[in-house]
Amino acid sequence: MLTSFDTRVQNIKCSGCVNTIEKNIGAMPGVQHVSVSQATGMVSITGVGLNPKELKEKLAALGYPPEEENNLFKKLKTSIQCAFKQ
């Protein structure tokens, strides 16, 4: 059964951030579509057998944690990533 998962994340600063999320989350098992809004920080994922906990953990590992889980290290990580992509 097709399900969806939506979450607002922090640290999306550029189109490279959007591409990183789409590529890495899109490669996870069961994920069929990923949509990321740079303006709002909203990540929408659809697929089969989605595990919200695993999705949040992967987003956080990439440097884009849910709003309530952000910290200085994760902010710096994404800032550094953006600097190298430009």
Secondary structure, DSSP 4 states (H G I P E B T S, - for coil): -EEEEEEEBS---SHHHHHHHHHHHHTSTTEEEEEE-TTT-EEEEEEES--HHHHHHHHHHHT--BGGG--HHHHHHHHHHHHHH-
